[in-house]
Amino acid sequence: MVKLRLRRHGRKQRVTYRIVAINAQSRREGEAIKEVGSYNPRNEQTQLDVSVITALLKNGAQSTATVRDILKRAKVLEQVGINF
């Protein structure tokens, strides 16, 4: 199963995250299928590849709770027609 989850990037106290599509059995830092966005929690910046995310979600990919909240704030889930 494919999951959309966060991959930690950056150094201590300066962390940023990349949103990746990855096999659910893989480790957090494991081999990603595709990188679909980034999230910077320090200044609430989000960059998303909406077309790829919607295609993955329509094909059955699941998202973690944190990624789901990020997608809700960006109103991506409304475009897909998924209500969580």
N, C-alpha and C positions, 0 to 999 in steps of 0.2 A: 504494500500500500504506500502511496506517495503522501507525504505530509508537507505542509508549509510551516516552517519553524524558523526561529531566530538562530543565527550563528554569531557568536561573540567575536568582535574585532576591535583592535586598538590596544591601548596600554592601561595600566592601573589608573583609576580615577578619571580616565578619558575614554570610557568605553562607548563604542557604537555597535550597532547590530546590522547584519545583512539578513534579509529575508530570502530563504532558499527553499527550493523544492527538493526534498531528499527522501530516500527510502526510510520508512518508519523504523526499521530494524537497525539503522546506522547510528553511529555516535553523533554527538552534537557537531563535532569538528570533522566528521567524515566526508566522503566524496559526495558532492551535491550534484543533482541532475541539472539544475538550472538556478541561477541567481535572479530573483525577480524584483528585488527592491532593497532599500536600506532604511534604517530608522536610527535617529540620533535622539536619545532621551534627554540630553542636556538642554537642547533648545527646541525640542518637539518638532524636528524636521523629518519629513517622510518623503521618500521618493519611491514610486511604485511603477512597475510595468503592468498597467491595468489589463491590457489585452492578453498577456500571457497568464496572468493570475486568473482571469475569468475563464480562459480555456482550460486551465488545470482544474479549477473548481467544478466546471461542467463535466469534466471527464472523471470525477470522483475523488479528487484529492481532498484530504481533510486538512484543517488548520488547527494549530494549537490555540489555547485560550487567549494568549497574549497577541498572537498574530491576528486572531479574529477581532479583538478590540481595536487594533490598529486599522484593519480593513473597514470596520464599522465607522470609525472617525473619518476615514477617507471616502466613505459612501460607496465602496466598491461592491459590497454585498447586495446593495439595492440594485445595482446594474445587473448582477447575476440572477437576482430573484431568489436569493437564499435568505431566510429569516432565522437568526439564531437568538 
